[in-house]
């Protein structure tokens, strides 16, 4: 049986209140990546547990002794975080927690760090690529670029580089900055520092060299030249008859020759542009210069032989008037009209290297040559002349109708220029038909002619340029000398007896003889002869007494190799 005590009472401890969050305010944006979370103190708590994470509610807690907490490692930029703080009840079941409300904040997105072009860079291309470091958590970038500081016009970029859509201005200072955009704060931008760079200056315009401005007498195939330009991407040469010229040709060197000859006697305009490799080959033009091409030299005026001349030598000298400015001449000569075969000449006369054909009509013209137009020719009028037929020889001796001519005469005639030798015709017919070739201006028959005979003769020249066609002289004649008569014996009388053994033989004189031959001996007829110049002969030794002797005397023909008449 129980005996009850007095009834007593007690009251359990009230749990500590939940903390009140202070900072960062819920929904705060742009918070530091190492934020300090703070809350109000709670009486009677056994400490706090801070819950922080990207889930709502955050599940991972870290004990804290005071009323603030800073994460040990930086948070992720541009991220929404949730946090709450719990007080812990030391009187209730192992620190039962009383949670605060859940608040949120978003971390800030940092500004980009610019990489290139480096600050203060010069010689930057006109289409540069701007680069910067990536920013975690950004919703993209805004690139600001311009000539003012700071630049005010921005372009959106999704990557960490940006190239302007249009080329920048050469030789200009630009300012640029890049902003990251906070996706948790209405894309609020965090700007990098402003950097600057200067674009590359354009290459200068070329300086023209030659032909000099306003030059005259320029070749129709000129070489245009100019000074080299550093930094150019080649050149464009403009050339034409309009000012300024509009048709251009690209070249890589500092000289240019037109592919086709220019027009003669014409004014041309030209300029050369350098090309900017940093600005889509934008051109920088030189001054416009002009030159006038040379007029062609005039055609020569023919002088001699005069047009349609006849009787022209087969080795003629063709002459013409000099032409100023020509690069020599071309002489055309032939039997066709116009002549087509030309020979170069440097003076104002020309003689063919080989004789022309006699009795032939030739056509000729002379062309001047233009040194400024690849020796283009300007032709004279076409003239003609006819060469003289090859001259016939002129007979000299024996004179026409000569008489008493030797039986081995030497026929002579005057020389003929240009002949290929001679043909001598000699015979008793008129005209003579049998010919003998001769190379000199005389001819002696190989065998004696017939005494006392009339002969006809002529000489023909031979044309070497016309298949040795002959041109005959006149026909002349001569009569050979008659043979001298035989002597008439005088003493001793025929069949005389008692003749002395040293007789003197005598005979009548013979006109025209070349002396006598006395034949004396014991045979009939006698065969041994002795020459005598008078009309008598005495044997050098006495004859044999009482012996019959035979004798005769022969006259000698001086025109027939001393042929004897007995």
TAWOBEL-V948286 format. One line per field, one symbol per residue. ss: DSSP state (~ for helix, > for strand, _ for the rest). psi: psi as a letter, one per 30 degrees, with the letter a starting at -180 (. if undefined). burial: b if it has 16 or more other C-alpha atoms within 10 Angstrom, else e. A space follows every 50 residues. Layout:
ss = ???
psi = ???
burial = ???
This chain:
ss = ____________________>>>____>>>>____>>>>_____>>>>>> >>>_______>>>>___>>>_________>>>>>>>>>>______>>>>_ __>>>>>______>>>____>>>>____>>>>_____>>>>>>>>>____ ___>>>>___>>>_________>>>>>>>>>>_____>>>>___>>>>>_ _______>>>____>>>>____>>>>_____>>>>>>>>>_______>>> >___>>>_________>>>>>>>>>>_____>>>>___>>>>>_______ _>>>____>>>>____>>>>_____>>>>>>>>>_______>>>>___>> >_________>>>>>>>>>>_____>>>>___>>>>>_______>>>___ _>>>>____>>>>_____>>>>>>>>>_______>>>>___>>>______ ___>>>>>>>>>>_____>>>>___>>>>>________>>>_________ ___>>>>_____>>>>>>>>>_______>>>>___>>>___________> >>>>>>>_____>>>_
psi = kkjkakklllklkklklkljkeklkkgklgllfiljkllllkkglgalkk kkagljlkfklkkkfaglkkkfkklklhkkkkllkklkjfgjihhkkjkl lklllkllklklkkekllkgklgklfiljkllkkkkflgalkkkkagljl kfklkkkfaglkkkfkklkkhkkkkllkklkjfghhhkkjkllklllklk klklkljkekllkgklgkkfiljkllkkkkflhalkkkkafljlkfklkk lfaglkkkelklkkhkkkkllkklkjfghhhkkjkllklllklkkkklkl kkekklkgklgklfiljkllkkkkflhalkkkkafljlkfklkkkfaglk kkelklklhkkkkllkklkjfghhhkkjkllklllklklkkklkkekklk gllgklfiljklllkkkflhalkkkklfljlkfklkkkfaglkkkflklk khkklkllkklkjfghhhkkjkllklllklklkklkljkelllkgllgkl filjkllkkkkflhalkkkklgljlkfklkkkfaglkkkflklkkhkkkk llkklkjfghhhkkj.
burial = eeeeeeeeeeeeeebbbbbbbebbebebbbbbbebebbbebbebbbbbbb bbbbeebbeebeebeebbbeeeeebbbbbbbbbbbbbbbbbeeebbbbbb ebbbbbbbbbbbbbebbeeeebebbbbbebbbebbbbbbbbbbbbbbeeb beebeebeebbbeeeeebbbbbbbbbbbbbbbbbbeebbbbbebbbbbbb bbbbbbbbebbeeeebebbbbbebbbebbeebbbbbbbbbbeebbeebee eeebbbeeeeebbbbbbbbbbbbbbbbbbeeebbbbebbbbbbbbbbbbb bbebbebebbebbbbeebbbebbebbbbbbbbbbbeebbeebeebeebbb eeeeebbbbbbbbbbbbbbbbbbeeebbbbebbbbbbbbbbbbbbebbeb ebbbbbbbbebbbebbebbbbbbbbbbbeebbeebeebeebbbeeeeebb bbbbbbbbbbbbbbbeeebbbbbebbbbbbbbbbbbbebeebeeeeeebe eeeebbbebbebbbbbbbbbbeeeeeeebeebeebbbeeeeebeeeeeee bbbbbbbbbbeebbbb
